[in-house]
């Protein structure tokens, strides 16, 4: 098999994996449950194909590439598709982790203080507030005598 065919078949396989991951992503977002065994078996069926493709890919030598065909572009397309696969796979992993947590963890909101309250905390103190601070001994300097 020539390098162009190997890369082209690898890109086709990457497209297949990407579509499968998108399907899983849609399932996780709409059904809010783990995928079915049928779906997981489809994912497992692709693994041997990926292994075989990877072995062929590792055997490729750049000097065998034809400089006048689109092999370089196919390699770039494969790389781009792999980045998309990694992104969707990571999102699916995050969704699965979230779905497997108890319900109260799924709805937990770390920021319970409303934004208005935070703004109030960060406002500069008024003259009235500064006066009460000084009356409480706040105007003493470290070098003043007692």
N, C-alpha and C positions, 0 to 999 in steps of 0.2 A: 504494500500500500504506500503510495507516495505521500509526502508531508502534507500537501494540500488536502487530500482525502481524510487523513487522520485528524487534522485540525477542524475540518468541516464537520466530520461526524462528532467530534468532541463538542463543537458549538451546538449542534443539534441536540445532543444529550443534555447540555447545559440549559438549553431552552426548555426541554422536557422537565428537568428538575425545577427550574424556575416556575413553570406553570403549576407544578404539583405543590410547591411551597405557597404560591398565591392562593391556590384552592384551600390549603390548610389555613392560611391566614384569614380568608373569608369565613371559613367554618368556625374558627375560634372567636371571631368578632360577632358573628350572627347567632350561633348556637350556644356560645358561652359554655362549652364543654370540650373535653378532650376528643380528638378525632376517633372515628370508629376503627375497629381492627382491620376492616377491609382496606381503609385508607392507609393504615400503618403497614400493611402487607404490600401495598403498591410502592410505598417508600422503600421498603426492604428489597423489593425486586429490582430497583434501580441500582442498588449498591454494587452488585457484581459488574454491571455495565460500566459504572464509574471507575471501578478498580482496573478493569481491562483497558479502558480509555486512558487512564493515568499511566499504565505500563507502556502503552504505545507512545504516549506523549513524551515520556522520559527518554525514549529511544531516539527521538528526533534530534537531528544535528543541523544547526543553522546553515552549514555549508551545502546541505542537500536541497535547500529552498531555491526555488526558481526566482530570480530577482525581478522577473517580468510578470508574474501573476499576482493575485491578491492575497497571498499567504500572510503577509505582514498585517494586512487589514483584518484577516480572520483571527489572527492572534490578538489584536487589539479588541476585536468584538468579543472574543472569548474572555478576555480579562475583564472587560466591562460587564459582561453577563455574570461572571463570578462575583464581582462586587455587589451586583443587585441581589444575587443569591444570598451572600453573607448578610446583607442588610435585612432582607425579609426573614431569613432564618433566625436572626437575632431578635427581631420583633416577635416572631412566633414563640421563641423561647421565653421572652418576657411575658407574653400573654398566657402561656402555659403555667408559668410560675405564679402569676396573679390568680389564675383560675383554681390552682391547687391550694391556695391559702384560705384560712377560715374567712367567712363572710365579713366579720368585723374588721379584719385586716385589709380586705379589698376596698372597703369604703372609708378607711382611715384617712383623715386629712390632717397633716402635720401642722398646718397653719390655721389655727382656730381663732386667732385674734383678727378681727376685721381690719381692713386697711385704714379706716378712719381712726381707729384706736392707735395704730402704729404711728400715723401722722401726728396725733396728739402727743405721743411720747417723745417724738423727735422735735417738737416745736421748742423755740428758745423760751426760757422762763420769762415771765412778765416782771415788771418792776415790783409789784406787790409780792410775788413769790421770792424775789431776791431779798426784799426787806425782811421777810420772816427768816430767811437763812442767816442774815447778818445778826439779827437779834438773838439767834441761838448760839452765838459765839463764833460765827463763821468769819468774822472780820479780824480775828487774831492772826498775827504773823508768827512764824516759828521763832523769830529772834526777840519778840516782845517780852518784857519782864512780867511776871505774875504778881 
